[in-house]
Amino acid sequence: MENLKQEVIKAISKLPESANIDDIMYELYVIDKVKKGREAAERNDTISVQELKKEMQSW
């Protein structure tokens, strides 16, 4: 498994040369959210689809 710095460098290097700061920030945002999601799943800190649907009804 890559460390965070290696993962970020790899993601940014795949962006086109025309990428701007917003593109880079979005890539960092996605990496962060995926990392946090994986950690939550490993801790079983998730909700079921039924719970999600119930929560969405209150929106």
mmCIF file of the N, C-alpha and C atoms, coordinates in Angstrom:
data_MODEL
# 
_entry.id   MODEL 
# 
loop_
_atom_site.group_PDB 
_atom_site.id 
_atom_site.type_symbol 
_atom_site.label_atom_id 
_atom_site.label_alt_id 
_atom_site.label_comp_id 
_atom_site.label_asym_id 
_atom_site.label_entity_id 
_atom_site.label_seq_id 
_atom_site.pdbx_PDB_ins_code 
_atom_site.Cartn_x 
_atom_site.Cartn_y 
_atom_site.Cartn_z 
_atom_site.occupancy 
_atom_site.B_iso_or_equiv 
_atom_site.pdbx_formal_charge 
_atom_site.auth_seq_id 
_atom_site.auth_comp_id 
_atom_site.auth_asym_id 
_atom_site.auth_atom_id 
_atom_site.pdbx_PDB_model_num 
ATOM 1   N N  . MET A 1 1  ? 0.838   -1.180 0.000   1.00 0.00 ? 1  MET A N  1 
ATOM 2   C CA . MET A 1 1  ? 0.000   0.000  0.000   1.00 0.00 ? 1  MET A CA 1 
ATOM 3   C C  . MET A 1 1  ? 0.885   1.246  0.000   1.00 0.00 ? 1  MET A C  1 
ATOM 4   N N  . GLU A 1 2  ? 0.521   2.184  -0.843  1.00 0.00 ? 2  GLU A N  1 
ATOM 5   C CA . GLU A 1 2  ? 1.288   3.412  -0.934  1.00 0.00 ? 2  GLU A CA 1 
ATOM 6   C C  . GLU A 1 2  ? 1.028   4.298  0.269   1.00 0.00 ? 2  GLU A C  1 
ATOM 7   N N  . ASN A 1 3  ? 2.041   5.079  0.637   1.00 0.00 ? 3  ASN A N  1 
ATOM 8   C CA . ASN A 1 3  ? 1.771   6.065  1.679   1.00 0.00 ? 3  ASN A CA 1 
ATOM 9   C C  . ASN A 1 3  ? 1.056   7.250  1.040   1.00 0.00 ? 3  ASN A C  1 
ATOM 10  N N  . LEU A 1 4  ? 0.526   8.102  1.860   1.00 0.00 ? 4  LEU A N  1 
ATOM 11  C CA . LEU A 1 4  ? -0.303  9.206  1.373   1.00 0.00 ? 4  LEU A CA 1 
ATOM 12  C C  . LEU A 1 4  ? 0.450   10.096 0.390   1.00 0.00 ? 4  LEU A C  1 
ATOM 13  N N  . LYS A 1 5  ? 1.671   10.428 0.694   1.00 0.00 ? 5  LYS A N  1 
ATOM 14  C CA . LYS A 1 5  ? 2.449   11.309 -0.177  1.00 0.00 ? 5  LYS A CA 1 
ATOM 15  C C  . LYS A 1 5  ? 2.622   10.680 -1.561  1.00 0.00 ? 5  LYS A C  1 
ATOM 16  N N  . GLN A 1 6  ? 2.949   9.405  -1.610  1.00 0.00 ? 6  GLN A N  1 
ATOM 17  C CA . GLN A 1 6  ? 3.119   8.718  -2.892  1.00 0.00 ? 6  GLN A CA 1 
ATOM 18  C C  . GLN A 1 6  ? 1.801   8.678  -3.663  1.00 0.00 ? 6  GLN A C  1 
ATOM 19  N N  . GLU A 1 7  ? 0.708   8.439  -2.948  1.00 0.00 ? 7  GLU A N  1 
ATOM 20  C CA . GLU A 1 7  ? -0.600  8.388  -3.588  1.00 0.00 ? 7  GLU A CA 1 
ATOM 21  C C  . GLU A 1 7  ? -0.970  9.740  -4.204  1.00 0.00 ? 7  GLU A C  1 
ATOM 22  N N  . VAL A 1 8  ? -0.698  10.821 -3.478  1.00 0.00 ? 8  VAL A N  1 
ATOM 23  C CA . VAL A 1 8  ? -0.997  12.166 -3.964  1.00 0.00 ? 8  VAL A CA 1 
ATOM 24  C C  . VAL A 1 8  ? -0.134  12.501 -5.181  1.00 0.00 ? 8  VAL A C  1 
ATOM 25  N N  . ILE A 1 9  ? 1.139   12.214 -5.102  1.00 0.00 ? 9  ILE A N  1 
ATOM 26  C CA . ILE A 1 9  ? 2.042   12.492 -6.226  1.00 0.00 ? 9  ILE A CA 1 
ATOM 27  C C  . ILE A 1 9  ? 1.592   11.731 -7.466  1.00 0.00 ? 9  ILE A C  1 
ATOM 28  N N  . LYS A 1 10 ? 1.221   10.480 -7.293  1.00 0.00 ? 10 LYS A N  1 
ATOM 29  C CA . LYS A 1 10 ? 0.765   9.654  -8.408  1.00 0.00 ? 10 LYS A CA 1 
ATOM 30  C C  . LYS A 1 10 ? -0.510  10.238 -9.025  1.00 0.00 ? 10 LYS A C  1 
ATOM 31  N N  . ALA A 1 11 ? -1.461  10.636 -8.190  1.00 0.00 ? 11 ALA A N  1 
ATOM 32  C CA . ALA A 1 11 ? -2.724  11.188 -8.683  1.00 0.00 ? 11 ALA A CA 1 
ATOM 33  C C  . ALA A 1 11 ? -2.496  12.496 -9.431  1.00 0.00 ? 11 ALA A C  1 
ATOM 34  N N  . ILE A 1 12 ? -1.677  13.367 -8.868  1.00 0.00 ? 12 ILE A N  1 
ATOM 35  C CA . ILE A 1 12 ? -1.423  14.659 -9.504  1.00 0.00 ? 12 ILE A CA 1 
ATOM 36  C C  . ILE A 1 12 ? -0.654  14.480 -10.811 1.00 0.00 ? 12 ILE A C  1 
ATOM 37  N N  . SER A 1 13 ? 0.250   13.534 -10.849 1.00 0.00 ? 13 SER A N  1 
ATOM 38  C CA . SER A 1 13 ? 1.034   13.330 -12.076 1.00 0.00 ? 13 SER A CA 1 
ATOM 39  C C  . SER A 1 13 ? 0.167   12.821 -13.224 1.00 0.00 ? 13 SER A C  1 
ATOM 40  N N  . LYS A 1 14 ? -0.980  12.244 -12.920 1.00 0.00 ? 14 LYS A N  1 
ATOM 41  C CA . LYS A 1 14 ? -1.889  11.761 -13.969 1.00 0.00 ? 14 LYS A CA 1 
ATOM 42  C C  . LYS A 1 14 ? -2.768  12.869 -14.540 1.00 0.00 ? 14 LYS A C  1 
ATOM 43  N N  . LEU A 1 15 ? -2.803  14.020 -13.872 1.00 0.00 ? 15 LEU A N  1 
ATOM 44  C CA . LEU A 1 15 ? -3.602  15.133 -14.366 1.00 0.00 ? 15 LEU A CA 1 
ATOM 45  C C  . LEU A 1 15 ? -2.964  15.721 -15.615 1.00 0.00 ? 15 LEU A C  1 
ATOM 46  N N  . PRO A 1 16 ? -3.772  16.298 -16.489 1.00 0.00 ? 16 PRO A N  1 
ATOM 47  C CA . PRO A 1 16 ? -3.188  16.933 -17.685 1.00 0.00 ? 16 PRO A CA 1 
ATOM 48  C C  . PRO A 1 16 ? -2.378  18.163 -17.314 1.00 0.00 ? 16 PRO A C  1 
ATOM 49  N N  . GLU A 1 17 ? -1.488  18.568 -18.193 1.00 0.00 ? 17 GLU A N  1 
ATOM 50  C CA . GLU A 1 17 ? -0.654  19.745 -17.954 1.00 0.00 ? 17 GLU A CA 1 
ATOM 51  C C  . GLU A 1 17 ? -1.497  21.003 -17.770 1.00 0.00 ? 17 GLU A C  1 
ATOM 52  N N  . SER A 1 18 ? -2.693  20.989 -18.316 1.00 0.00 ? 18 SER A N  1 
ATOM 53  C CA . SER A 1 18 ? -3.574  22.155 -18.223 1.00 0.00 ? 18 SER A CA 1 
ATOM 54  C C  . SER A 1 18 ? -4.357  22.209 -16.907 1.00 0.00 ? 18 SER A C  1 
ATOM 55  N N  . ALA A 1 19 ? -4.114  21.251 -16.015 1.00 0.00 ? 19 ALA A N  1 
ATOM 56  C CA . ALA A 1 19 ? -4.842  21.215 -14.742 1.00 0.00 ? 19 ALA A CA 1 
ATOM 57  C C  . ALA A 1 19 ? -4.568  22.474 -13.933 1.00 0.00 ? 19 ALA A C  1 
ATOM 58  N N  . ASN A 1 20 ? -5.620  22.961 -13.281 1.00 0.00 ? 20 ASN A N  1 
ATOM 59  C CA . ASN A 1 20 ? -5.452  24.149 -12.450 1.00 0.00 ? 20 ASN A CA 1 
ATOM 60  C C  . ASN A 1 20 ? -5.527  23.756 -10.972 1.00 0.00 ? 20 ASN A C  1 
ATOM 61  N N  . ILE A 1 21 ? -5.443  24.719 -10.094 1.00 0.00 ? 21 ILE A N  1 
ATOM 62  C CA . ILE A 1 21 ? -5.421  24.448 -8.660  1.00 0.00 ? 21 ILE A CA 1 
ATOM 63  C C  . ILE A 1 21 ? -6.720  23.778 -8.207  1.00 0.00 ? 21 ILE A C  1 
ATOM 64  N N  . ASP A 1 22 ? -7.847  24.129 -8.839  1.00 0.00 ? 22 ASP A N  1 
ATOM 65  C CA . ASP A 1 22 ? -9.121  23.495 -8.481  1.00 0.00 ? 22 ASP A CA 1 
ATOM 66  C C  . ASP A 1 22 ? -9.108  22.008 -8.817  1.00 0.00 ? 22 ASP A C  1 
ATOM 67  N N  . ASP A 1 23 ? -8.520  21.651 -9.946  1.00 0.00 ? 23 ASP A N  1 
ATOM 68  C CA . ASP A 1 23 ? -8.408  20.242 -10.324 1.00 0.00 ? 23 ASP A CA 1 
ATOM 69  C C  . ASP A 1 23 ? -7.564  19.474 -9.311  1.00 0.00 ? 23 ASP A C  1 
ATOM 70  N N  . ILE A 1 24 ? -6.470  20.078 -8.898  1.00 0.00 ? 24 ILE A N  1 
ATOM 71  C CA . ILE A 1 24 ? -5.575  19.446 -7.926  1.00 0.00 ? 24 ILE A CA 1 
ATOM 72  C C  . ILE A 1 24 ? -6.275  19.301 -6.575  1.00 0.00 ? 24 ILE A C  1 
ATOM 73  N N  . MET A 1 25 ? -6.957  20.352 -6.154  1.00 0.00 ? 25 MET A N  1 
ATOM 74  C CA . MET A 1 25 ? -7.666  20.306 -4.873  1.00 0.00 ? 25 MET A CA 1 
ATOM 75  C C  . MET A 1 25 ? -8.763  19.243 -4.897  1.00 0.00 ? 25 MET A C  1 
ATOM 76  N N  . TYR A 1 26 ? -9.441  19.091 -6.028  1.00 0.00 ? 26 TYR A N  1 
ATOM 77  C CA . TYR A 1 26 ? -10.472 18.063 -6.141  1.00 0.00 ? 26 TYR A CA 1 
ATOM 78  C C  . TYR A 1 26 ? -9.855  16.675 -5.996  1.00 0.00 ? 26 TYR A C  1 
ATOM 79  N N  . GLU A 1 27 ? -8.729  16.446 -6.636  1.00 0.00 ? 27 GLU A N  1 
ATOM 80  C CA . GLU A 1 27 ? -8.053  15.147 -6.512  1.00 0.00 ? 27 GLU A CA 1 
ATOM 81  C C  . GLU A 1 27 ? -7.694  14.866 -5.052  1.00 0.00 ? 27 GLU A C  1 
ATOM 82  N N  . LEU A 1 28 ? -7.173  15.877 -4.357  1.00 0.00 ? 28 LEU A N  1 
ATOM 83  C CA . LEU A 1 28 ? -6.823  15.709 -2.946  1.00 0.00 ? 28 LEU A CA 1 
ATOM 84  C C  . LEU A 1 28 ? -8.069  15.428 -2.111  1.00 0.00 ? 28 LEU A C  1 
ATOM 85  N N  . TYR A 1 29 ? -9.169  16.104 -2.410  1.00 0.00 ? 29 TYR A N  1 
ATOM 86  C CA . TYR A 1 29 ? -10.438 15.898 -1.715  1.00 0.00 ? 29 TYR A CA 1 
ATOM 87  C C  . TYR A 1 29 ? -10.917 14.460 -1.886  1.00 0.00 ? 29 TYR A C  1 
ATOM 88  N N  . VAL A 1 30 ? -10.873 13.959 -3.111  1.00 0.00 ? 30 VAL A N  1 
ATOM 89  C CA . VAL A 1 30 ? -11.318 12.589 -3.387  1.00 0.00 ? 30 VAL A CA 1 
ATOM 90  C C  . VAL A 1 30 ? -10.438 11.582 -2.657  1.00 0.00 ? 30 VAL A C  1 
ATOM 91  N N  . ILE A 1 31 ? -9.138  11.776 -2.701  1.00 0.00 ? 31 ILE A N  1 
ATOM 92  C CA . ILE A 1 31 ? -8.223  10.875 -1.996  1.00 0.00 ? 31 ILE A CA 1 
ATOM 93  C C  . ILE A 1 31 ? -8.550  10.842 -0.513  1.00 0.00 ? 31 ILE A C  1 
ATOM 94  N N  . ASP A 1 32 ? -8.780  12.012 0.073   1.00 0.00 ? 32 ASP A N  1 
ATOM 95  C CA . ASP A 1 32 ? -9.104  12.101 1.498   1.00 0.00 ? 32 ASP A CA 1 
ATOM 96  C C  . ASP A 1 32 ? -10.405 11.384 1.821   1.00 0.00 ? 32 ASP A C  1 
ATOM 97  N N  . LYS A 1 33 ? -11.433 11.601 1.019   1.00 0.00 ? 33 LYS A N  1 
ATOM 98  C CA . LYS A 1 33 ? -12.742 10.991 1.287   1.00 0.00 ? 33 LYS A CA 1 
ATOM 99  C C  . LYS A 1 33 ? -12.685 9.473  1.130   1.00 0.00 ? 33 LYS A C  1 
ATOM 100 N N  . VAL A 1 34 ? -11.979 8.988  0.144   1.00 0.00 ? 34 VAL A N  1 
ATOM 101 C CA . VAL A 1 34 ? -11.843 7.540  -0.046  1.00 0.00 ? 34 VAL A CA 1 
ATOM 102 C C  . VAL A 1 34 ? -11.086 6.930  1.130   1.00 0.00 ? 34 VAL A C  1 
ATOM 103 N N  . LYS A 1 35 ? -10.007 7.593  1.555   1.00 0.00 ? 35 LYS A N  1 
ATOM 104 C CA . LYS A 1 35 ? -9.215  7.111  2.692   1.00 0.00 ? 35 LYS A CA 1 
ATOM 105 C C  . LYS A 1 35 ? -10.078 7.037  3.951   1.00 0.00 ? 35 LYS A C  1 
ATOM 106 N N  . LYS A 1 36 ? -10.846 8.092  4.217   1.00 0.00 ? 36 LYS A N  1 
ATOM 107 C CA . LYS A 1 36 ? -11.710 8.104  5.398   1.00 0.00 ? 36 LYS A CA 1 
ATOM 108 C C  . LYS A 1 36 ? -12.817 7.059  5.299   1.00 0.00 ? 36 LYS A C  1 
ATOM 109 N N  . GLY A 1 37 ? -13.343 6.860  4.106   1.00 0.00 ? 37 GLY A N  1 
ATOM 110 C CA . GLY A 1 37 ? -14.368 5.840  3.908   1.00 0.00 ? 37 GLY A CA 1 
ATOM 111 C C  . GLY A 1 37 ? -13.842 4.441  4.160   1.00 0.00 ? 37 GLY A C  1 
ATOM 112 N N  . ARG A 1 38 ? -12.653 4.165  3.677   1.00 0.00 ? 38 ARG A N  1 
ATOM 113 C CA . ARG A 1 38 ? -12.033 2.849  3.910   1.00 0.00 ? 38 ARG A CA 1 
ATOM 114 C C  . ARG A 1 38 ? -11.782 2.623  5.401   1.00 0.00 ? 38 ARG A C  1 
ATOM 115 N N  . GLU A 1 39 ? -11.295 3.663  6.073   1.00 0.00 ? 39 GLU A N  1 
ATOM 116 C CA . GLU A 1 39 ? -11.043 3.547  7.509   1.00 0.00 ? 39 GLU A CA 1 
ATOM 117 C C  . GLU A 1 39 ? -12.344 3.302  8.270   1.00 0.00 ? 39 GLU A C  1 
ATOM 118 N N  . ALA A 1 40 ? -13.417 3.991  7.891   1.00 0.00 ? 40 ALA A N  1 
ATOM 119 C CA . ALA A 1 40 ? -14.720 3.800  8.540   1.00 0.00 ? 40 ALA A CA 1 
ATOM 120 C C  . ALA A 1 40 ? -15.223 2.380  8.313   1.00 0.00 ? 40 ALA A C  1 
ATOM 121 N N  . ALA A 1 41 ? -15.037 1.863  7.107   1.00 0.00 ? 41 ALA A N  1 
ATOM 122 C CA . ALA A 1 41 ? -15.471 0.497  6.803   1.00 0.00 ? 41 ALA A CA 1 
ATOM 123 C C  . ALA A 1 41 ? -14.688 -0.516 7.629   1.00 0.00 ? 41 ALA A C  1 
ATOM 124 N N  . GLU A 1 42 ? -13.406 -0.285 7.794   1.00 0.00 ? 42 GLU A N  1 
ATOM 125 C CA . GLU A 1 42 ? -12.584 -1.195 8.597   1.00 0.00 ? 42 GLU A CA 1 
ATOM 126 C C  . GLU A 1 42 ? -13.020 -1.205 10.060  1.00 0.00 ? 42 GLU A C  1 
ATOM 127 N N  . ARG A 1 43 ? -13.525 -0.058 10.545  1.00 0.00 ? 43 ARG A N  1 
ATOM 128 C CA . ARG A 1 43 ? -14.004 0.038  11.919  1.00 0.00 ? 43 ARG A CA 1 
ATOM 129 C C  . ARG A 1 43 ? -15.464 -0.392 12.060  1.00 0.00 ? 43 ARG A C  1 
ATOM 130 N N  . ASN A 1 44 ? -16.075 -0.792 10.940  1.00 0.00 ? 44 ASN A N  1 
ATOM 131 C CA . ASN A 1 44 ? -17.506 -1.107 10.905  1.00 0.00 ? 44 ASN A CA 1 
ATOM 132 C C  . ASN A 1 44 ? -18.346 0.102  11.300  1.00 0.00 ? 44 ASN A C  1 
ATOM 133 N N  . ASP A 1 45 ? -17.861 1.270  10.993  1.00 0.00 ? 45 ASP A N  1 
ATOM 134 C CA . ASP A 1 45 ? -18.556 2.513  11.294  1.00 0.00 ? 45 ASP A CA 1 
ATOM 135 C C  . ASP A 1 45 ? -19.352 2.946  10.054  1.00 0.00 ? 45 ASP A C  1 
ATOM 136 N N  . THR A 1 46 ? -20.288 2.108  9.671   1.00 0.00 ? 46 THR A N  1 
ATOM 137 C CA . THR A 1 46 ? -21.091 2.348  8.476   1.00 0.00 ? 46 THR A CA 1 
ATOM 138 C C  . THR A 1 46 ? -22.565 2.170  8.817   1.00 0.00 ? 46 THR A C  1 
ATOM 139 N N  . ILE A 1 47 ? -23.426 2.531  7.872   1.00 0.00 ? 47 ILE A N  1 
ATOM 140 C CA . ILE A 1 47 ? -24.850 2.312  8.064   1.00 0.00 ? 47 ILE A CA 1 
ATOM 141 C C  . ILE A 1 47 ? -25.367 1.456  6.917   1.00 0.00 ? 47 ILE A C  1 
ATOM 142 N N  . SER A 1 48 ? -26.493 0.807  7.144   1.00 0.00 ? 48 SER A N  1 
ATOM 143 C CA . SER A 1 48 ? -27.073 -0.043 6.110   1.00 0.00 ? 48 SER A CA 1 
ATOM 144 C C  . SER A 1 48 ? -27.790 0.810  5.067   1.00 0.00 ? 48 SER A C  1 
ATOM 145 N N  . VAL A 1 49 ? -28.120 0.189  3.957   1.00 0.00 ? 49 VAL A N  1 
ATOM 146 C CA . VAL A 1 49 ? -28.855 0.879  2.904   1.00 0.00 ? 49 VAL A CA 1 
ATOM 147 C C  . VAL A 1 49 ? -30.212 1.327  3.438   1.00 0.00 ? 49 VAL A C  1 
ATOM 148 N N  . GLN A 1 50 ? -30.849 0.480  4.231   1.00 0.00 ? 50 GLN A N  1 
ATOM 149 C CA . GLN A 1 50 ? -32.152 0.825  4.802   1.00 0.00 ? 50 GLN A CA 1 
ATOM 150 C C  . GLN A 1 50 ? -32.041 2.060  5.701   1.00 0.00 ? 50 GLN A C  1 
ATOM 151 N N  . GLU A 1 51 ? -31.006 2.099  6.525   1.00 0.00 ? 51 GLU A N  1 
ATOM 152 C CA . GLU A 1 51 ? -30.797 3.258  7.403   1.00 0.00 ? 51 GLU A CA 1 
ATOM 153 C C  . GLU A 1 51 ? -30.555 4.526  6.577   1.00 0.00 ? 51 GLU A C  1 
ATOM 154 N N  . LEU A 1 52 ? -29.815 4.386  5.496   1.00 0.00 ? 52 LEU A N  1 
ATOM 155 C CA . LEU A 1 52 ? -29.546 5.522  4.636   1.00 0.00 ? 52 LEU A CA 1 
ATOM 156 C C  . LEU A 1 52 ? -30.830 6.031  3.988   1.00 0.00 ? 52 LEU A C  1 
ATOM 157 N N  . LYS A 1 53 ? -31.649 5.114  3.487   1.00 0.00 ? 53 LYS A N  1 
ATOM 158 C CA . LYS A 1 53 ? -32.908 5.509  2.870   1.00 0.00 ? 53 LYS A CA 1 
ATOM 159 C C  . LYS A 1 53 ? -33.807 6.237  3.879   1.00 0.00 ? 53 LYS A C  1 
ATOM 160 N N  . LYS A 1 54 ? -33.860 5.718  5.100   1.00 0.00 ? 54 LYS A N  1 
ATOM 161 C CA . LYS A 1 54 ? -34.662 6.358  6.144   1.00 0.00 ? 54 LYS A CA 1 
ATOM 162 C C  . LYS A 1 54 ? -34.143 7.767  6.416   1.00 0.00 ? 54 LYS A C  1 
ATOM 163 N N  . GLU A 1 55 ? -32.827 7.911  6.499   1.00 0.00 ? 55 GLU A N  1 
ATOM 164 C CA . GLU A 1 55 ? -32.219 9.223  6.743   1.00 0.00 ? 55 GLU A CA 1 
ATOM 165 C C  . GLU A 1 55 ? -32.518 10.182 5.596   1.00 0.00 ? 55 GLU A C  1 
ATOM 166 N N  . MET A 1 56 ? -32.457 9.663  4.383   1.00 0.00 ? 56 MET A N  1 
ATOM 167 C CA . MET A 1 56 ? -32.695 10.525 3.209   1.00 0.00 ? 56 MET A CA 1 
ATOM 168 C C  . MET A 1 56 ? -34.130 11.034 3.150   1.00 0.00 ? 56 MET A C  1 
ATOM 169 N N  . GLN A 1 57 ? -35.046 10.288 3.685   1.00 0.00 ? 57 GLN A N  1 
ATOM 170 C CA . GLN A 1 57 ? -36.449 10.724 3.689   1.00 0.00 ? 57 GLN A CA 1 
ATOM 171 C C  . GLN A 1 57 ? -36.642 11.984 4.526   1.00 0.00 ? 57 GLN A C  1 
ATOM 172 N N  . SER A 1 58 ? -35.801 12.184 5.508   1.00 0.00 ? 58 SER A N  1 
ATOM 173 C CA . SER A 1 58 ? -35.922 13.372 6.352   1.00 0.00 ? 58 SER A CA 1 
ATOM 174 C C  . SER A 1 58 ? -35.311 14.609 5.706   1.00 0.00 ? 58 SER A C  1 
ATOM 175 N N  . TRP A 1 59 ? -34.654 14.452 4.584   1.00 0.00 ? 59 TRP A N  1 
ATOM 176 C CA . TRP A 1 59 ? -34.049 15.589 3.913   1.00 0.00 ? 59 TRP A CA 1 
ATOM 177 C C  . TRP A 1 59 ? -35.130 16.346 3.253   1.00 0.00 ? 59 TRP A C  1 
# 
